[in-house]
């Protein structure tokens, strides 16, 4: 049986609305998409709140037109700028003549983690385990049935700012649209684009957006660290415009065309001018002089962020890059890798439609919503019905 869902994702430069049909086996088919540019947000506030409703209406109207469906309910992605991540480590004793982990012990772990988290400002919108451990053994995600005397876990909580939740609820109410739920866009993005085996070794995801850069550390099924840096691709554009004395549209064009790490002789960049007017041409050196210092700054801020996080990366831990601010440029990933002094990889391609990194956040959000819906409709049957199903029912949403 098919069900239709709608999701809206707030990026730093565009709002994306997706309408999808979900059928058995979590098959998700996008039947409508709307993408509308807007002024975004910085430091926990909208840059142009008076124009936000118009942008929301436009992206929803486009998605409705493509899908031929009226959106009356919608799921909302909360950007990293409006969330905080808390990782709580806790443990419970396992008793009995032949002690082993049961679903009850897992429930108790989460109850204790809830108590340790409280009180915090905001609303918990996502809770998930990074790992479980029995008697100090190997980290696992499914401990039910394992024998031992102590169950330990690291539980991640994503807490959303009430400002964002209240503001979006009010705006959707003005449009006669019901908010079905709020989801962490960053969590969805990490779960969709980072392979499970990479998350098991702890991985870093860097999403360079237009106005900010999100840095996430991911372990198991959880984001265990997240920080939003107030710098992104738009700042590179501003520097190019100022340094070359061209307008923002021309600077954005050159920024997108820029190739990192090539011979200075083989490349030049022309700023498109009005019809009949010859555009200015700049050498690789001229562009590099005004563009690369900002990219270096972003890389240095990311490096410092990872160091300050306290997250220990092993030799097998990998860093992944997404977002439209850098990875669309030829050589951009390698340039960042050299600055971080660590290999940086492209995220794994997971979708056919909207596969560009600029839609990574929206697609991750949709995947998280679909997975949560599947978890809520699956039977919570514990050990007898399959461990995976039990955990999905416990942790979904």
C-alpha positions as CSV (number, residue, x, y, z in Angstrom):
1,X,0.0,0.0,0.0
2,X,1.4,3.4,-1.0
3,X,1.4,6.5,1.3
4,X,2.3,10.0,0.4
5,X,4.5,12.2,2.5
6,X,5.7,15.8,2.1
7,X,8.9,17.3,3.6
8,X,10.3,20.8,3.7
9,X,14.0,21.5,4.3
10,X,15.5,24.9,5.1
11,X,18.9,25.4,3.7
12,X,21.1,28.5,4.1
13,X,20.2,29.7,0.5
14,X,17.1,27.7,-0.6
15,X,14.0,26.0,0.8
16,X,13.3,22.6,-0.7
17,X,9.9,20.9,-0.6
18,X,9.6,17.2,-1.6
19,X,6.5,15.1,-2.1
20,X,7.1,11.3,-2.2
21,X,5.2,8.1,-2.4
22,X,6.3,5.3,-0.1
23,X,5.5,1.7,-0.7
24,X,6.5,-1.6,0.8
25,X,10.1,-2.2,1.5
26,X,10.7,1.5,2.2
27,X,10.7,2.2,-1.6
28,X,10.5,6.0,-1.9
29,X,9.6,7.7,-5.2
30,X,9.8,11.5,-5.4
31,X,6.8,12.7,-7.4
32,X,7.2,16.5,-6.8
33,X,9.9,18.9,-5.8
34,X,10.1,22.6,-5.3
35,X,13.3,24.6,-4.7
36,X,13.1,28.3,-3.9
37,X,16.0,30.7,-3.1
38,X,15.7,32.8,0.0
39,X,17.9,34.8,2.4
40,X,18.5,32.0,4.8
41,X,19.6,32.3,8.4
42,X,22.6,33.1,10.5
43,X,23.3,32.9,14.3
44,X,19.9,31.4,15.0
45,X,17.8,34.0,13.3
46,X,16.2,34.5,9.9
47,X,18.0,37.0,7.7
48,X,14.8,38.3,6.2
49,X,11.8,37.0,8.2
50,X,9.3,39.2,6.4
51,X,10.0,37.4,3.1
52,X,10.0,33.9,4.5
53,X,6.3,33.1,4.1
54,X,6.4,34.0,0.4
55,X,9.4,31.7,-0.1
56,X,7.7,28.8,1.7
57,X,4.5,29.3,-0.3
58,X,6.4,29.2,-3.6
59,X,8.4,26.1,-2.9
60,X,5.2,24.3,-1.6
61,X,3.2,25.4,-4.7
62,X,5.9,24.1,-7.0
63,X,5.9,20.7,-5.3
64,X,2.1,20.6,-5.4
65,X,2.1,21.4,-9.1
66,X,4.6,18.7,-10.0
67,X,3.0,16.0,-7.8
68,X,-0.6,17.0,-8.6
69,X,-1.3,16.8,-4.9
70,X,-2.5,19.3,-2.3
71,X,-0.1,19.5,0.7
72,X,-2.2,19.6,3.9
73,X,0.4,18.0,6.2
74,X,4.1,18.4,6.1
75,X,7.2,17.1,7.9
76,X,9.8,19.8,8.7
77,X,13.6,19.5,8.8
78,X,15.3,21.4,11.5
79,X,18.7,22.8,10.3
80,X,21.9,22.3,12.3
81,X,21.9,26.0,13.1
82,X,18.8,25.5,15.2
83,X,19.8,22.2,16.9
84,X,22.3,21.0,19.6
85,X,23.6,17.5,20.0
86,X,24.1,15.9,23.4
87,X,25.9,12.5,23.8
88,X,25.1,10.8,27.1
89,X,26.9,7.7,28.3
90,X,25.1,5.5,30.8
91,X,24.9,1.9,32.1
92,X,22.6,-0.6,33.8
93,X,23.2,-3.9,35.7
94,X,22.0,-7.2,34.3
95,X,20.9,-9.6,37.0
96,X,19.7,-13.2,37.1
97,X,21.1,-16.7,37.2
98,X,21.9,-16.6,33.5
99,X,22.0,-12.8,32.8
100,X,21.5,-11.6,29.3
101,X,20.3,-8.3,27.7
102,X,16.6,-8.0,27.1
103,X,14.5,-5.2,25.5
104,X,13.7,-4.1,29.1
105,X,17.4,-3.4,29.7
106,X,17.5,-1.3,26.6
107,X,14.5,0.7,27.6
108,X,16.0,1.3,31.0
109,X,19.2,2.5,29.3
110,X,17.2,5.1,27.4
111,X,15.2,6.1,30.5
112,X,18.4,6.7,32.4
113,X,19.9,8.7,29.5
114,X,16.7,10.8,29.5
115,X,17.2,11.6,33.1
116,X,20.9,12.5,32.7
117,X,20.0,14.8,29.8
118,X,17.4,16.8,31.7
119,X,17.0,19.6,32.0
120,X,18.0,21.2,28.6
121,X,16.6,24.2,26.7
122,X,14.6,23.1,23.7
123,X,12.8,20.0,22.5
124,X,14.3,16.6,21.8
125,X,13.5,15.7,18.2
126,X,15.8,12.7,17.7
127,X,17.3,10.0,20.0
128,X,19.5,7.2,18.9
129,X,22.3,4.9,20.1
130,X,25.9,5.4,19.0
131,X,26.7,2.0,20.5
132,X,26.0,-0.6,23.2
133,X,28.6,-2.5,25.1
134,X,28.3,-5.6,27.3
135,X,30.9,-6.1,30.0
136,X,33.3,-3.8,28.3
137,X,33.4,-5.9,25.2
138,X,32.9,-4.9,21.5
139,X,30.7,-2.0,20.6
140,X,27.4,-3.2,18.9
141,X,24.1,-1.7,17.8
142,X,22.0,-4.8,18.7
143,X,22.8,-6.1,22.2
144,X,19.6,-8.0,22.9
145,X,20.4,-11.6,23.7
146,X,24.1,-11.0,24.6
147,X,25.2,-12.5,28.0
148,X,26.8,-10.4,30.6
149,X,26.4,-8.4,33.9
150,X,26.5,-4.8,32.6
151,X,25.1,-3.0,29.6
152,X,26.6,0.3,28.7
153,X,25.5,2.7,25.9
154,X,26.3,6.1,24.4
155,X,23.0,7.7,23.5
156,X,22.7,10.8,21.3
157,X,20.0,13.4,21.6
158,X,19.3,16.1,19.0
159,X,17.6,19.1,20.7
160,X,15.8,21.7,18.6
161,X,15.5,25.4,19.5
162,X,11.9,26.3,20.5
163,X,12.2,29.5,18.4
164,X,12.4,27.5,15.2
165,X,9.7,25.1,16.2
166,X,7.2,27.8,17.3
167,X,8.0,30.1,14.3
168,X,7.5,27.3,11.7
169,X,4.4,26.0,13.4
170,X,2.9,29.5,13.2
171,X,3.9,30.1,9.6
172,X,2.5,26.7,8.5
173,X,-0.7,27.4,10.4
174,X,-1.1,30.6,8.5
175,X,-0.9,28.5,5.3
176,X,-3.5,26.0,6.7
177,X,-0.8,23.3,6.7
178,X,-0.4,20.9,9.7
179,X,3.1,20.0,10.8
180,X,3.3,16.2,11.1
181,X,6.7,16.2,12.8
182,X,10.1,17.8,13.2
183,X,13.2,16.0,12.2
184,X,16.9,16.6,12.3
185,X,18.1,17.3,8.7
186,X,21.7,16.7,9.7
187,X,21.0,13.3,11.2
188,X,19.1,12.2,8.1
189,X,21.9,13.4,5.9
190,X,24.5,11.5,7.9
191,X,22.5,8.3,8.0
192,X,21.8,8.3,4.3
193,X,25.2,9.3,2.9
194,X,27.7,7.7,5.3
195,X,27.9,3.9,5.0
196,X,27.3,1.9,8.1
197,X,30.8,0.5,8.2
198,X,32.2,4.0,8.1
199,X,29.9,5.1,10.9
200,X,31.0,2.1,13.0
201,X,34.6,3.5,12.9
202,X,33.4,7.1,13.7
203,X,33.2,9.4,10.6
204,X,33.1,13.1,10.0
205,X,30.7,14.8,7.6
206,X,31.4,18.3,6.5
207,X,28.5,20.1,4.7
208,X,29.7,23.4,3.2
209,X,26.6,25.4,2.5
210,X,26.1,28.9,1.3
211,X,26.1,30.8,4.6
212,X,27.4,28.2,7.0
213,X,29.3,25.0,7.3
214,X,28.0,22.0,9.4
215,X,30.6,19.7,11.0
216,X,29.2,16.4,12.3
217,X,30.9,13.4,14.0
218,X,28.9,10.2,13.5
219,X,29.2,6.9,15.3
220,X,26.8,4.0,14.9
221,X,23.3,5.3,14.3
222,X,24.0,8.6,16.0
223,X,25.4,12.1,15.4
224,X,27.6,12.4,18.5
225,X,28.9,15.9,17.8
226,X,27.6,18.8,15.7
227,X,28.7,22.4,15.2
228,X,27.7,25.1,12.7
229,X,30.4,27.4,11.6
230,X,29.3,30.9,10.4
231,X,31.1,30.7,7.1
232,X,30.3,29.1,3.7
233,X,30.3,29.3,-0.1
234,X,28.6,32.7,-0.1
235,X,31.5,34.2,1.8
236,X,33.8,32.9,-0.9
237,X,31.6,34.7,-3.5
238,X,31.8,38.0,-1.6
239,X,35.6,37.8,-1.4
240,X,35.8,37.2,-5.2
241,X,33.4,40.1,-5.9
242,X,35.3,42.4,-3.7
243,X,38.8,41.3,-4.8
244,X,38.1,41.4,-8.5
245,X,35.7,44.3,-8.4
246,X,32.9,42.5,-10.1
247,X,29.2,42.0,-9.1
248,X,27.9,39.1,-7.0
249,X,26.4,37.3,-10.0
250,X,29.7,37.3,-11.9
251,X,31.6,36.3,-8.7
252,X,29.3,33.4,-8.1
253,X,29.9,32.2,-11.7
254,X,33.7,32.4,-11.3
255,X,33.5,30.7,-7.9
256,X,31.6,27.8,-9.4
257,X,34.0,27.4,-12.3
258,X,37.1,27.7,-10.2
259,X,39.4,24.7,-10.4
260,X,41.7,24.0,-7.5
261,X,45.3,22.8,-7.8
262,X,45.8,23.2,-11.5
263,X,48.6,24.9,-13.5
264,X,48.4,28.7,-13.4
265,X,49.1,28.8,-17.1
266,X,46.3,26.6,-18.3
267,X,43.2,28.3,-16.8
268,X,41.5,31.7,-17.0
269,X,38.0,32.9,-15.9
270,X,35.7,35.3,-17.7
271,X,33.1,37.3,-15.9
272,X,30.0,37.3,-18.1
273,X,28.9,40.9,-19.0
274,X,25.8,42.4,-20.5
275,X,25.1,41.6,-24.2
276,X,27.4,43.5,-26.4
277,X,29.9,44.2,-23.6
278,X,33.1,42.3,-23.4
279,X,33.5,40.5,-20.1
280,X,36.6,40.7,-17.9
281,X,39.0,37.8,-17.9
282,X,41.1,36.9,-14.9
283,X,44.0,34.5,-14.6
284,X,44.2,31.6,-12.2
285,X,46.6,33.5,-10.0
286,X,44.3,36.5,-9.8
287,X,41.3,34.4,-8.8
288,X,43.3,32.2,-6.4
289,X,44.7,35.3,-4.6
290,X,41.2,36.4,-3.6
291,X,39.4,33.1,-3.4
292,X,41.7,30.6,-1.7
293,X,42.3,32.5,1.6
294,X,38.6,32.2,2.5
295,X,38.7,28.4,1.7
296,X,41.8,28.1,3.8
297,X,39.9,29.9,6.6
298,X,37.0,27.4,6.3
299,X,39.4,24.5,6.4
300,X,41.2,25.9,9.4
301,X,37.9,26.4,11.2
302,X,36.8,22.9,10.4
303,X,40.2,21.5,11.6
304,X,39.9,23.4,14.9
305,X,36.3,22.3,15.3
306,X,37.2,18.7,15.0
307,X,40.1,19.1,17.4
308,X,38.0,20.9,20.0
309,X,35.2,18.4,19.8
310,X,37.2,15.8,21.7
311,X,36.1,13.1,19.2
312,X,38.9,10.6,18.8
313,X,39.4,9.6,15.1
314,X,41.1,6.3,14.5
315,X,43.4,5.5,11.6
316,X,40.4,4.1,9.7
317,X,38.1,7.0,10.4
318,X,37.2,8.9,7.3
319,X,36.0,12.5,6.5
320,X,33.3,13.1,3.9
321,X,32.4,16.3,2.1
322,X,29.0,17.4,0.8
323,X,27.0,20.6,0.2
324,X,27.3,23.0,-2.7
325,X,29.9,25.3,-1.3
326,X,33.0,23.4,-2.2
327,X,32.6,19.8,-3.4
328,X,31.1,20.8,-6.8
329,X,34.4,22.4,-7.8
330,X,37.0,20.3,-9.6
331,X,39.8,19.7,-7.1
332,X,37.9,21.2,-4.2
333,X,37.8,18.0,-2.1
334,X,41.6,17.4,-2.7
335,X,42.3,21.0,-1.7
336,X,40.4,20.6,1.5
337,X,42.1,17.2,2.2
338,X,45.5,18.9,1.9
339,X,44.5,21.6,4.3
340,X,43.2,19.1,6.8
341,X,46.1,16.8,6.4
342,X,43.7,13.9,6.2
343,X,41.9,12.1,3.3
344,X,38.5,13.6,2.4
345,X,36.0,11.6,0.4
346,X,32.9,12.4,-1.6
347,X,29.7,11.1,0.0
348,X,28.2,7.9,-1.5
349,X,25.6,8.5,-4.2
350,X,22.3,7.1,-2.8
351,X,19.6,8.6,-5.0
352,X,18.8,8.8,-8.7
353,X,16.7,12.0,-8.5
354,X,18.1,15.2,-7.0
355,X,21.5,13.5,-6.6
356,X,23.5,16.7,-6.5
357,X,25.2,17.5,-3.2
358,X,23.2,20.7,-3.0
359,X,20.2,18.5,-2.2
360,X,22.0,16.3,0.3
361,X,20.2,17.8,3.3
362,X,16.7,17.5,1.8
363,X,17.2,13.9,0.6
364,X,18.6,12.9,4.0
365,X,15.6,14.4,5.6
366,X,13.2,12.5,3.4
367,X,15.0,9.3,4.0
368,X,14.9,9.8,7.8
369,X,11.1,10.5,7.6
370,X,10.5,7.4,5.5
371,X,12.6,5.2,7.9
372,X,10.7,6.6,10.9
373,X,7.3,5.9,9.2
374,X,8.5,2.3,8.5
375,X,9.6,1.9,12.1
376,X,6.2,3.1,13.4
377,X,4.3,0.7,11.2
378,X,6.5,-2.4,11.8
379,X,5.6,-4.7,14.7
380,X,7.7,-4.2,17.9
381,X,8.2,-7.9,18.5
382,X,11.5,-7.9,20.3
383,X,13.7,-11.0,20.1
384,X,11.0,-13.3,18.8
385,X,10.2,-11.1,15.9
386,X,13.7,-9.9,15.1
387,X,16.0,-7.6,17.0
388,X,16.2,-5.0,14.2
389,X,12.4,-4.5,14.2
390,X,12.4,-4.0,18.0
391,X,15.1,-1.2,17.8
392,X,13.3,0.5,15.0
393,X,10.1,0.7,16.9
394,X,11.9,1.9,20.0
395,X,14.1,4.6,18.4
396,X,12.1,5.8,15.4
397,X,11.2,9.4,15.7
